[in-house]
């Protein structure tokens, strides 16, 4: 399962910096309406394109969940606690926030290299939960390296983007009009 926000970010990254092979692997893993293939056929082709072993137990394609995860999480926490946590984290990327909320609400482990985001969530929970020791936050397995592959370069007013940047296809793809 993958949140819509994480899936859209994956598509953006693969579109900007992905090789032909990486783009195909993303299609095989995520595109339910893409190639009319069985999960076994997807795994076989994915293995042919991969350096490492692809587990035959993978359930492909990975489903994309469109639920509003923050709203779903809000229903399971005291409103005052959730609102304060959400306010503390209002500058967190939609991808990170939706992923952490989904894992937290579903009670499943989230895989992430974003230790900073996890630490911010934990600090906010500790600060706002009061005496409620049952509010422990999402379970996250973090791994290295933590890096942003494309960057979050978004400009609403394209007139603010230097002309020299507009001519570079890589950056041009990152700008939202």
C-alpha positions as CSV (number, residue, x, y, z in Angstrom):
1,X,0.0,0.0,0.0
2,X,1.2,3.5,-0.8
3,X,-0.4,6.9,-0.2
4,X,-1.4,9.0,-3.2
5,X,1.1,11.7,-2.2
6,X,4.0,9.3,-2.0
7,X,3.0,7.8,-5.4
8,X,2.8,11.2,-7.0
9,X,6.3,12.0,-5.6
10,X,7.7,8.7,-6.9
11,X,6.3,9.5,-10.4
12,X,7.9,13.0,-10.2
13,X,11.3,11.7,-9.2
14,X,11.3,8.8,-11.7
15,X,10.1,11.2,-14.5
16,X,12.9,13.7,-13.7
17,X,15.9,11.5,-12.9
18,X,14.9,7.9,-13.7
19,X,16.5,5.8,-16.4
20,X,14.5,3.8,-18.8
21,X,14.9,0.7,-16.7
22,X,13.8,2.6,-13.5
23,X,10.7,4.0,-15.2
24,X,9.8,0.5,-16.4
25,X,10.3,-0.9,-12.9
26,X,8.1,1.8,-11.4
27,X,5.4,0.9,-14.0
28,X,5.6,-2.8,-13.1
29,X,5.4,-2.0,-9.4
30,X,2.6,0.6,-9.3
31,X,0.6,0.9,-12.5
32,X,-2.6,-1.2,-12.1
33,X,-4.0,0.0,-15.4
34,X,-0.6,-0.4,-17.2
35,X,0.5,-3.6,-18.7
36,X,-2.1,-6.3,-18.5
37,X,0.1,-8.7,-16.6
38,X,-0.3,-11.1,-13.7
39,X,1.6,-10.4,-10.5
40,X,3.9,-13.3,-11.4
41,X,4.7,-11.8,-14.8
42,X,5.4,-8.5,-13.2
43,X,7.8,-10.0,-10.7
44,X,9.5,-12.0,-13.5
45,X,10.1,-8.8,-15.6
46,X,11.0,-6.8,-12.5
47,X,13.7,-9.5,-11.7
48,X,15.1,-9.2,-15.2
49,X,15.5,-5.5,-14.7
50,X,16.9,-5.7,-11.2
51,X,20.3,-6.3,-9.7
52,X,18.9,-7.7,-6.4
53,X,16.5,-10.6,-5.9
54,X,12.8,-9.6,-6.1
55,X,10.8,-11.6,-3.6
56,X,8.2,-13.8,-5.3
57,X,5.8,-13.1,-2.4
58,X,5.5,-9.4,-3.4
59,X,1.9,-8.4,-4.1
60,X,2.0,-6.4,-7.4
61,X,0.9,-3.9,-8.4
62,X,1.3,-1.9,-5.2
63,X,-2.1,-0.3,-4.4
64,X,-2.4,3.5,-4.1
65,X,-4.6,4.6,-1.3
66,X,-6.5,7.9,-1.9
67,X,-7.8,8.3,1.7
68,X,-7.2,11.6,3.6
69,X,-4.9,10.0,6.1
70,X,-4.6,13.0,8.4
71,X,-8.4,13.2,8.7
72,X,-8.5,9.4,9.4
73,X,-5.9,9.7,12.1
74,X,-7.7,12.7,13.6
75,X,-10.7,10.5,14.4
76,X,-8.5,8.2,16.6
77,X,-6.8,10.9,18.7
78,X,-8.1,13.5,21.0
79,X,-8.9,16.5,18.8
80,X,-6.9,18.9,20.9
81,X,-3.8,16.7,20.8
82,X,-4.1,16.1,17.0
83,X,-4.7,19.8,16.3
84,X,-1.6,20.8,18.2
85,X,0.6,18.1,16.5
86,X,-0.7,19.1,13.1
87,X,0.0,22.7,13.8
88,X,3.6,21.9,14.9
89,X,4.1,19.9,11.7
90,X,2.2,22.2,9.2
91,X,5.4,22.8,7.1
92,X,6.1,19.1,6.7
93,X,5.8,17.9,3.1
94,X,2.4,16.4,2.1
95,X,4.2,13.2,1.1
96,X,5.9,12.7,4.5
97,X,2.8,13.7,6.5
98,X,0.4,11.5,4.6
99,X,2.8,8.5,4.8
100,X,3.3,8.9,8.6
101,X,-0.4,9.4,9.2
102,X,-1.3,6.4,7.2
103,X,1.1,4.1,9.0
104,X,0.2,5.6,12.4
105,X,-3.6,5.1,11.8
106,X,-3.2,1.6,10.3
107,X,-0.8,0.5,13.0
108,X,1.8,-0.6,10.5
109,X,5.5,0.1,10.3
110,X,6.5,2.8,7.8
111,X,9.8,2.6,6.0
112,X,11.6,6.0,5.7
113,X,14.9,7.6,5.5
114,X,13.5,10.8,6.9
115,X,14.8,10.7,10.5
116,X,14.3,14.4,10.9
117,X,10.5,14.1,10.2
118,X,10.2,11.2,12.6
119,X,12.0,13.1,15.3
120,X,9.8,16.2,14.8
121,X,6.7,14.0,15.1
122,X,8.0,12.3,18.3
123,X,8.9,15.7,19.9
124,X,5.5,17.1,19.1
125,X,3.7,14.0,20.5
126,X,5.8,14.2,23.7
127,X,5.0,17.9,24.0
128,X,1.2,17.7,23.5
129,X,0.0,14.3,24.7
130,X,-0.1,15.3,28.3
131,X,-0.5,12.3,30.6
132,X,-1.8,10.0,27.8
133,X,1.0,7.5,27.5
134,X,-1.0,5.5,25.0
135,X,-0.4,8.2,22.3
136,X,3.0,6.9,21.0
137,X,3.0,8.0,17.4
138,X,3.8,6.1,14.2
139,X,6.1,3.1,14.2
140,X,8.8,3.9,11.7
141,X,11.9,2.0,10.6
142,X,14.4,4.5,9.4
143,X,17.4,3.7,7.2
144,X,20.2,5.7,5.6
145,X,20.9,7.6,3.6
146,X,18.5,10.5,4.1
147,X,18.5,12.6,1.0
148,X,16.1,14.4,-1.3
149,X,16.6,13.0,-4.8
150,X,14.9,15.9,-6.6
151,X,14.3,18.6,-4.1
152,X,11.2,20.5,-3.3
153,X,11.6,23.4,-5.6
154,X,8.1,24.8,-6.1
155,X,7.4,28.3,-7.2
156,X,3.8,29.5,-7.7
157,X,4.8,32.7,-9.5
158,X,7.1,31.7,-12.5
159,X,8.2,35.3,-12.9
160,X,10.3,34.7,-9.8
161,X,12.3,31.9,-11.4
162,X,15.5,33.1,-13.0
163,X,15.5,32.7,-16.8
164,X,18.6,30.6,-16.7
165,X,16.8,28.0,-14.6
166,X,13.8,27.9,-16.9
167,X,15.9,26.6,-19.8
168,X,17.1,23.5,-17.9
169,X,14.6,20.7,-18.5
170,X,15.4,19.1,-15.1
171,X,14.5,22.1,-13.1
172,X,11.7,23.1,-15.5
173,X,9.9,19.9,-14.6
174,X,10.1,20.8,-10.9
175,X,8.3,24.1,-11.3
176,X,4.5,24.2,-10.7
177,X,2.7,26.9,-12.4
